[in-house]
């Protein structure tokens, strides 16, 4: 105990200067917040020595209070200020010691640290960007909420065209219009092609990956899905360029040289001529594999997407001369590409948010696809 004051007030006046020195010394030698708090309680607590001095003011005469009141209250303020300053100093010392002893490892996290996974769709998008960048394509993006002209009319799908019924469009309603045109969630990424052709000068070589929306849902269709489309606009472009581009792409993506493509005549309003693209598959260990002999005992063909030469009306709608500029376009589902490459059998699981699924099929953040290392590395 530093000193005693109880029972002394009636006999003699306390030596406030000595009390101040004793308390200040106790504050100075405090080595931690717990020790400092003990000094605070001893001095300023409910029964602290300074608090007891303040209690004696009530028994003094008015003349004594005028003298002793300021002295005792001054002592209380000085001791409280000294305690607060010491508390800040101790806290700063503790922080400095902790920062000196703690280190932050910016390298790989420990193996037992929970980590996130890259979704297969994101991984495939990165793979597509790598492959097509090597072929000279840039990545283009556009809004997911589109107007009627970009989503349909400019793509040679006028208002009365039956192809509009094939898209099962999510419209926003009559109260959501832009320049008199209805707004919608885009049904394909083709509007990005229109925005690219109307905002720059040819030639163009782009891919347009992104989310698209249609009112459809089953094991192979979801209301929201991911699509990638490619566009090339230049002089003297032919179907031969289209075929070579797609063959080079699928062989790089699936990392097999024995993939065979076939083109079936089809119809799309925005391309003419148009063709559906099929890939040959074979069966290995009871599983359907892209590549191999499609004419073998268990082989066959699976649909990849649509393609064709860009329709003259689309080129003209973008204020380009179709007699000077030609090109090809193609499109396929990114989710379907992921299913085919990584052995997934239900598209709906992509969007369930099941951590067990993403832990099984997800990719490490360090699985960065590069053509030099192999996109499936």
Secondary structure as UniProt FT lines:
FT   TURN            6..11
FT   HELIX           16..29
FT   HELIX           33..44
FT   TURN            46..47
FT   HELIX           49..55
FT   HELIX           56..59
FT   HELIX           62..101
FT   TURN            111..112
FT   HELIX           120..134
FT   TURN            135..136
FT   STRAND          138..139
FT   STRAND          145..147
FT   HELIX           148..151
FT   HELIX           153..155
FT   TURN            159..160
FT   HELIX           162..166
FT   TURN            174..175
FT   STRAND          177..178
FT   TURN            179..180
FT   STRAND          181..185
FT   HELIX           190..199
FT   STRAND          204..213
FT   TURN            219..220
FT   STRAND          224..234
FT   TURN            235..236
FT   HELIX           239..254
FT   STRAND          261..268
FT   TURN            269..270
FT   STRAND          271..284
FT   TURN            285..286
FT   STRAND          287..290
FT   TURN            294..295
FT   TURN            297..298
FT   STRAND          300..310
FT   HELIX           312..317
FT   TURN            318..319
FT   TURN            322..324
FT   STRAND          326..333
FT   HELIX           334..342
FT   HELIX           347..351
FT   HELIX           355..361
FT   TURN            365..366
FT   TURN            371..373
FT   TURN            375..376
//
